[in-house]
Amino acid sequence: MRKFSQYIITALLIFSLVSGCATIPRNQVGEQVEPLIPAHELNDAELLNVSIRIFDPGELPTDPDKRRGLAPEIREAEARFAPIHLKHTLQRTGYWGAVRVVPDDDIGAELLIRGKIVLSDGESVVLEIEALDARNRVWYRRTYAETARLEEYYNIEPEKEDTFQDLFNSITNDLIIFKNNLSPAEISEIRHVALLKYAQLMAPDAFSNYLGMGPDGHLSLLRLPSDQDPMLARVNLVKVRDDMLVDTINDYYDIYYQDLWEPYSSWRRFRQEEVTAMRELEREALAKQLLGIAAIAGAIALGVATDYETSIRTQPLQQVMIAGGAYSMYSGYQTRQESKINQDAIEELGISFSSEAEPLVLEVEGKSIRLTGSAEQQYAKWRNMLRQLYARETGLIPLSEQIDSAPPAAENTQP
Amino acid sequence: MSRYLKYLIIVVLSVTLFCAMPAAAAPPQSAEQQLRQSINSLYKARVNIINNHLERGKDLPPSATQESDFRLFLSYLDGRILYYCEQLFSYGGSESLNGTPCPIDADGSLITSSYSTLPPGKIKTEEEKAAALDNELQASLGAFDDMLLKEQEQIAATVPKQRESSSYQQVSGNKEGVNRDGQSGMGNHQKTASGSTADGNRQTTKPGSTNRGTGAGSTRQTRIPPTSGNKDLSQSDDDIVAKQLREAAEQETDPEVKAKLWEEYENYKQGVN
């Protein structure tokens, strides 16, 4: 019986120690990941433009304890913050051309990056990243996770050093490694395919025969238009405006990122502190309560298992053990009450940050929608003009009164 | 004599007051009023220009070049009128277009494609129609540039909230103006090579690139290619549109229309489409 009690006490103590530990997500990136930097400045021909789509915010945890202090508004903010920070990280490497954050899939993207937030609770971030080029070839789909160390919450700087910079550097380095494995011919093909996809969208009549699609859905170049092609020159004029528009939207994103930096960094840091303190207190409380139970159980075991004489002799000890056990249990209860204060603090942090982040998200989204909305009307008009121009210049399409008089708004395909 | 002096003083005071009053009492024009005035002035100029052109044609038929230049100019004017119509429409819908020549359909929507201001029957060949369409496209692109420029001005004037009270380095508040001399093409893929050194603060731009860095950590990546000719305020390099705008302004007798035409000329020369 005594041996059995020893086992119970040991098991309870081990459980109490383990239960207070944080859960570390899998697929952790390395520590102190340095970004790859090219040995020399790359030529234009070696560069690819990158479009990073606003991330999928994912789902919040269903477990109420894990969900504590998190909110959909925070996730929405993170779904914008993370791609903007990734943009800055990519830009700083010098391996890429123009890097832009886009509200939706960008039809003219040379390299499109999509991401999903699997987990983000201030302590850890888990992102699913997919990279695919204009040829519809998926470079890779990977999951990246990082649990921040304490010092990583402090040595931070907008655009340059985030709390989870190792994760952003890992994504960037993987993209660079993949790109460096592409031949110059492949890079050239990606760029041509991207432009011709855009040209097909703007002037389908003129550019329908330049790209082929394989059974796997991959696009390939069938032929190239002449550099002097007047339709291509016009499409280029439109494409430049499209890029300008995205740049303007990115300017708004950058302002949003700057506005969010301070409250978001503070939220992550304070949340981590509160969660750590709460976890410590809970572990302490559990240990105290288990010790109390063990002491009471030991006292009972002592009374039952020994002979009468020993039982009488150890009665004061049994009483001390029971009293001590009861005190430990009470003390554990009090410690739990303290950790409840931390829980409340976490909830408040979440509510406070949500109320700061939500209007910023709404503001930047409103601007993005307003700009893309007005641009879409323009694109429809330009598509119609390009169509008419192509028809008149080539005579390949019968000129009908319908084309001449059709109002541009009648065409609803979106860029 | 003193009686005359009294009258003189009264007259002088009255004139002084009269002269001072309009300036003090004139209410500032609203944006809508300004747009309506721009549309009507340009439309009036357009009618005059067509009439003059037709009148001159009676005596001496225009050469092919003159005819082509005339159409290009009209097309440019159309683009400008339409642009102002669209702006006015965005303020107050179809009702705001009352009293203007802006074309609207039965549903009250602004018709942007069918506002063909060319005199009926004047365009004869497909090439000429294509040229007119091309000009319309250029004018439309120019109007879009204008919208983006205004947007960028707004951004440049915006200070991120966090920076109002902190020492964060300003990133987006100092944008470069838009340069209009770039041109991209299939064989001319132009990009920014932004690299960073150990201090993480190097940003280089390829000459002639469409994608430029504009400051610490921020990029202004696209340059607007020209929609028509180089623009400065010297007359020597006036292109077809500038030349005709200037001539129209010089010949115009209505002061309001004249002022508007000069304004359009200056805007065009400075690249403010």
Interface residues (C-beta under 8 A of the other chain):
Chain A: I37 P38 E41 L42 D44 A45 L47 N49 H88 Q91 R92 T93 G94 W96 G97 A98 V99 R100 P158 E159 K160 R191 H192 L195 L224 P225 S226 D227 D229 L232 A233 R234 N236 L237 V238 K239 V240 R241 D243 M244 L245 D247 T248 N250 D251 Y252 D254 I255 Q258 D259 W261 E262 L371 S374 A375 Q378 K381 W382 N384 M385 L386 Q388 L389 R392 E393 G395 L399 S405 A406 P407 P408 A409
Chain B: D105 S109 I111 T112 S113 S114 E126 E127 K129 A130 L133 D134 E136 L137 S140 L141 F144 D145 M147 L148 E151 Q152 I155 T158 P160 K161 Q162 R163 S166 Y168 Q169 V171 S172 K175 G182 S184 G185 M186 G187 H189 Q190 K191 T192 A193 S194 G195 S196 T197 G200 T204 K206 S209 T210 N211 A216 G217 S218 T219 R220 Q221 T222 R223 I224 P225 T227
